[in-house]
Amino acid sequence: MSWRTVVVSNPARLKIEDDQLVIMQEDSVSLSLEDISTLMIDSPQVTLSSALLDRLAQHDILLLVCDKHHLPSMAGLPFEGHSRLLAVQRLQLGMSEPFRKRCWQRIARRKIENQARCLELLGRPQAAKVRALADRVRSGDPDNIESVAAREHFDAAFGPGFERRREDPINSALNYGYAILRASVARALTMHGFLPAHGVHHHSELNRFNLADDFLEPLRPLVDLYVARVSPISEFTGDHRRQLVGLLHVEALIDSKRQAVTRAVEVMAASYLSACHAADPGLLILPELLQLKPHSYE
């Protein structure tokens, strides 16, 4: 199982030798492709070949490219997906409205429960108030409880009056972390044959990753927990970026097992496929937030 995230943030030339990723800088480093789950390019002075891109795809490695602000601007996802791609997409497009609404109910509830857990880990007294909101989420969340909980959560985590749309180091850190997890979710969903633009709840015609944004929701509190712990942030630094990328390998609880987030995302995507096959939202398995502890790979 792949477990390594590689970040290239300095000028380098990348190439393939004997199924190894070779990073050529002042000193060359070779890494087995079988161990790599994500390759992030965070420098405009990195060159790589089409042969390397092909090998990344064959090993199902997620490629992220960052812009001048160090935010992921491109996610390279393998073209080959599930062995029965058309069958999966027919299932996805044929979902009933009640099925989608019940799936969103489960997703919204788990997101709110994870937000409450985040506040508990931060020692915030508002945790119980946020947790109580989870029980109020009905099918399809017609009362928009998910949004109400988000407002309570952000005020508790980052202080009253905190604005998500404001440009500041805290929001830069949140956006970066969300983008990393979103790309990982999109990879898992496409590998299971889903169309990432066709969401359960999100449905913007301008968004190619509506489905990924749906399943990102329960994972957002993971980023919130890290950012709140390092706040206040006067400057969003490279060290922050490295630690946010590292969240892909901290533990989450899914299906009663402690797994790395990258593995938890795959379990979540597979469970959604099972739920679609059976038309049973109860088969959807979603991650639960734990302490920020690196997962031990056996």
C-alpha positions as CSV (number, residue, x, y, z in Angstrom):
1,M,0.0,0.0,0.0
2,S,1.3,3.4,-0.9
3,W,2.0,5.6,2.1
4,R,4.5,8.3,1.2
5,T,3.7,12.0,0.2
6,V,6.6,13.6,-1.7
7,V,6.8,17.4,-1.8
8,V,9.3,19.0,-4.2
9,S,9.7,22.7,-3.3
10,N,13.1,23.5,-4.7
11,P,14.4,23.5,-8.3
12,A,14.8,19.9,-9.5
13,R,14.6,17.5,-12.4
14,L,12.4,14.4,-12.0
15,K,12.8,11.2,-14.0
16,I,12.1,7.5,-13.9
17,E,14.7,4.8,-13.5
18,D,13.8,1.2,-12.9
19,D,10.4,2.1,-11.5
20,Q,12.0,4.6,-9.1
21,L,11.2,8.3,-8.9
22,V,14.6,10.1,-9.1
23,I,14.7,13.6,-7.8
24,M,17.8,15.3,-9.2
25,Q,19.0,18.3,-7.3
26,E,22.5,18.9,-5.8
27,D,22.1,15.3,-4.5
28,S,19.9,12.8,-6.2
29,V,17.2,10.9,-4.3
30,S,15.5,7.7,-5.5
31,L,12.1,6.6,-4.2
32,S,10.0,3.5,-5.1
33,L,6.9,4.5,-7.0
34,E,5.0,1.7,-5.1
35,D,5.5,3.7,-1.9
36,I,4.2,7.0,-3.2
37,S,0.6,8.1,-2.9
38,T,1.0,11.8,-3.7
39,L,3.6,13.8,-5.5
40,M,3.4,17.6,-5.0
41,I,5.3,20.1,-7.1
42,D,5.6,23.3,-5.2
43,S,8.2,25.1,-7.3
44,P,8.1,26.6,-10.8
45,Q,11.6,25.3,-11.5
46,V,10.8,21.6,-11.6
47,T,10.9,19.7,-14.9
48,L,9.5,16.3,-15.6
49,S,8.8,14.1,-18.6
50,S,5.7,12.6,-20.1
51,A,7.2,9.2,-19.3
52,L,7.1,10.1,-15.6
53,L,3.5,11.3,-15.9
54,D,2.6,8.0,-17.5
55,R,4.2,6.0,-14.7
56,L,2.5,8.1,-12.0
57,A,-0.8,7.3,-13.6
58,Q,0.0,3.6,-13.8
59,H,0.7,3.6,-10.1
60,D,-2.4,5.6,-9.3
61,I,-0.3,8.4,-7.8
62,L,-2.0,11.7,-7.3
63,L,0.0,14.6,-8.8
64,L,-0.5,18.1,-7.3
65,V,0.9,21.3,-8.9
66,C,1.0,24.5,-6.9
67,D,0.7,28.1,-8.1
68,K,2.9,31.1,-7.1
69,H,0.9,31.4,-3.9
70,H,1.7,27.7,-3.0
71,L,-1.9,26.7,-3.4
72,P,-2.7,23.5,-5.4
73,S,-3.8,24.7,-8.8
74,M,-4.0,21.3,-10.6
75,A,-4.7,17.7,-9.6
76,G,-3.5,15.1,-12.0
77,L,-5.8,12.0,-11.7
78,P,-5.3,8.7,-13.4
79,F,-7.5,8.3,-16.5
80,E,-8.0,4.6,-15.9
81,G,-10.5,3.9,-13.1
82,H,-12.8,1.2,-12.0
83,S,-12.9,-1.9,-14.2
84,R,-16.6,-1.4,-14.8
85,L,-16.5,2.3,-15.3
86,L,-19.8,2.6,-17.3
87,A,-21.7,0.5,-14.9
88,V,-20.6,2.6,-11.9
89,Q,-21.5,5.8,-13.7
90,R,-24.9,4.5,-14.7
91,L,-25.5,3.7,-11.0
92,Q,-24.3,7.2,-10.0
93,L,-26.5,9.0,-12.6
94,G,-29.5,6.8,-11.8
95,M,-29.6,7.6,-8.1
96,S,-33.0,8.6,-6.7
97,E,-33.5,11.9,-5.0
98,P,-34.4,10.3,-1.7
99,F,-31.1,8.3,-1.8
100,R,-29.1,11.4,-2.4
101,K,-30.8,13.3,0.4
102,R,-30.3,10.5,2.9
103,C,-26.6,10.3,1.9
104,W,-26.2,14.0,2.4
105,Q,-27.9,13.7,5.8
106,R,-25.3,11.2,6.9
107,I,-22.4,13.3,5.5
108,A,-23.7,16.5,7.2
109,R,-24.2,14.7,10.5
110,R,-20.7,13.2,10.5
111,K,-19.2,16.6,9.5
112,I,-21.0,18.3,12.5
113,E,-19.9,15.4,14.8
114,N,-16.3,15.9,13.7
115,Q,-16.6,19.6,14.2
116,A,-17.8,19.0,17.7
117,R,-14.9,16.6,18.3
118,C,-12.5,19.2,17.0
119,L,-13.8,21.7,19.5
120,E,-13.5,19.1,22.3
121,L,-9.9,18.5,21.4
122,L,-9.3,22.3,21.4
123,G,-11.0,22.5,24.9
124,R,-13.7,24.8,23.6
125,P,-16.9,24.8,25.7
126,Q,-19.1,25.2,22.6
127,A,-18.5,21.6,21.6
128,A,-21.7,20.2,23.2
129,K,-23.8,22.9,21.5
130,V,-22.4,22.0,18.1
131,R,-22.7,18.2,18.7
132,A,-26.4,18.7,19.5
133,L,-27.0,20.2,16.1
134,A,-26.1,16.9,14.4
135,D,-29.3,15.3,15.6
136,R,-31.3,18.0,14.0
137,V,-30.1,17.2,10.5
138,R,-33.0,15.7,8.5
139,S,-33.0,14.0,5.1
140,G,-31.4,16.5,2.6
141,D,-30.9,19.0,5.5
142,P,-33.8,21.3,4.4
143,D,-33.2,23.5,7.5
144,N,-29.5,24.0,6.5
145,I,-28.3,22.9,9.9
146,E,-24.9,22.1,8.4
147,S,-24.4,25.8,7.7
148,V,-25.6,26.8,11.2
149,A,-23.1,24.3,12.8
150,A,-20.3,25.7,10.6
151,R,-20.9,29.2,11.8
152,E,-20.9,28.0,15.5
153,H,-17.8,25.9,14.8
154,F,-15.7,28.6,13.2
155,D,-16.6,31.2,15.9
156,A,-15.6,28.7,18.6
157,A,-12.4,27.6,16.9
158,F,-11.1,30.9,15.7
159,G,-12.9,33.5,17.7
160,P,-16.2,35.4,17.2
161,G,-16.5,37.3,14.0
162,F,-14.1,35.1,12.1
163,E,-14.8,35.3,8.3
164,R,-14.0,32.5,5.9
165,R,-13.8,34.8,2.9
166,R,-11.3,37.2,4.5
167,E,-7.8,37.0,3.1
168,D,-5.4,36.3,6.0
169,P,-2.9,33.6,7.0
170,I,-5.5,31.5,8.8
171,N,-7.7,31.3,5.8
172,S,-4.7,30.6,3.6
173,A,-3.8,27.7,5.8
174,L,-7.4,26.4,5.8
175,N,-7.7,26.7,2.0
176,Y,-4.4,24.9,1.5
177,G,-5.4,22.0,3.8
178,Y,-8.8,21.7,2.2
179,A,-7.3,21.6,-1.3
180,I,-4.9,18.8,-0.3
181,L,-7.7,16.7,1.1
182,R,-10.1,17.5,-1.7
183,A,-7.6,16.2,-4.3
184,S,-7.1,13.0,-2.3
185,V,-10.9,12.5,-2.2
186,A,-11.3,13.2,-5.9
187,R,-8.6,10.6,-6.6
188,A,-10.3,7.9,-4.6
189,L,-13.7,8.6,-6.1
190,T,-12.4,8.5,-9.7
191,M,-10.5,5.3,-9.0
192,H,-13.8,3.8,-8.0
193,G,-15.4,4.9,-11.3
194,F,-17.4,7.9,-10.2
195,L,-17.9,11.1,-12.2
196,P,-16.5,13.7,-9.8
197,A,-18.7,16.5,-11.3
198,H,-22.0,14.8,-10.3
199,G,-22.5,15.4,-6.6
200,V,-24.8,14.2,-3.9
201,H,-25.5,17.7,-2.6
202,H,-23.1,20.1,-4.3
203,H,-24.4,20.7,-7.9
204,S,-22.6,23.8,-9.3
205,E,-22.4,23.7,-13.1
206,L,-19.0,25.4,-12.8
207,N,-17.5,22.9,-10.4
208,R,-15.9,19.8,-11.8
209,F,-15.5,18.2,-8.4
210,N,-18.9,18.5,-6.8
211,L,-18.8,14.9,-5.6
212,A,-15.3,15.4,-4.1
213,D,-16.6,18.5,-2.3
214,D,-19.5,16.4,-0.8
215,F,-17.1,13.8,0.7
216,L,-14.6,16.4,1.7
217,E,-17.0,17.8,4.3
218,P,-16.4,15.2,7.1
219,L,-12.6,15.8,6.7
220,R,-12.6,19.5,6.9
221,P,-12.4,19.5,10.8
222,L,-9.1,17.7,10.5
223,V,-7.6,20.8,8.9
224,D,-9.5,23.1,11.3
225,L,-8.0,21.3,14.2
226,Y,-4.4,21.8,13.0
227,V,-4.9,25.4,12.0
228,A,-6.6,26.3,15.3
229,R,-3.8,24.7,17.2
230,V,-1.1,26.8,15.5
231,S,-3.1,30.0,15.5
232,P,-2.6,32.9,15.6
233,I,-0.7,32.8,12.4
234,S,1.1,36.0,11.3
235,E,2.5,34.4,8.2
236,F,1.6,31.2,6.3
237,T,5.0,29.5,6.0
238,G,6.5,26.5,4.2
239,D,6.6,24.6,7.5
240,H,2.8,25.1,7.8
241,R,2.4,23.8,4.2
242,R,4.5,20.7,4.9
243,Q,2.5,19.9,8.1
244,L,-0.8,20.3,6.3
245,V,0.3,17.9,3.5
246,G,1.3,15.5,6.4
247,L,-2.4,15.4,7.4
248,L,-2.9,12.8,4.7
249,H,-1.0,10.4,6.9
250,V,-2.5,11.1,10.4
251,E,-5.0,8.7,11.9
252,A,-8.8,8.7,11.4
253,L,-11.3,6.2,12.7
254,I,-13.3,4.5,9.9
255,D,-15.3,1.3,10.1
256,S,-14.1,0.9,13.7
257,K,-10.4,0.9,12.6
258,R,-7.6,3.4,12.9
259,Q,-6.4,4.2,9.4
260,A,-4.3,6.9,7.7
261,V,-6.5,9.5,6.1
262,T,-5.4,8.4,2.7
263,R,-6.7,4.9,3.4
264,A,-9.8,6.2,5.2
265,V,-10.7,8.2,2.0
266,E,-10.5,5.0,-0.1
267,V,-12.7,3.1,2.4
268,M,-15.2,6.0,2.2
269,A,-15.3,5.9,-1.6
270,A,-15.6,2.1,-1.7
271,S,-18.5,2.3,0.8
272,Y,-20.3,4.8,-1.4
273,L,-20.1,2.4,-4.3
274,S,-21.6,-0.3,-2.1
275,A,-24.3,2.1,-1.0
276,C,-25.1,2.9,-4.7
277,H,-25.3,-0.8,-5.7
278,A,-27.7,-1.6,-2.8
279,A,-29.5,1.8,-2.9
280,D,-28.9,1.9,0.8
281,P,-27.4,5.0,2.4
282,G,-26.8,3.0,5.5
283,L,-23.8,1.4,3.9
284,L,-22.0,4.7,3.6
285,I,-19.0,4.7,5.9
286,L,-17.5,8.0,6.9
287,P,-14.3,8.9,8.9
288,E,-14.3,10.1,12.5
289,L,-11.9,12.7,13.8
290,L,-9.1,11.6,16.1
291,Q,-6.1,13.3,17.7
292,L,-3.5,14.5,15.1
293,K,-1.3,11.4,15.4
294,P,0.7,10.0,12.5
295,H,-0.5,6.6,11.5
296,S,2.0,3.7,12.0
297,Y,2.3,1.7,8.8
298,E,2.9,-2.0,9.3
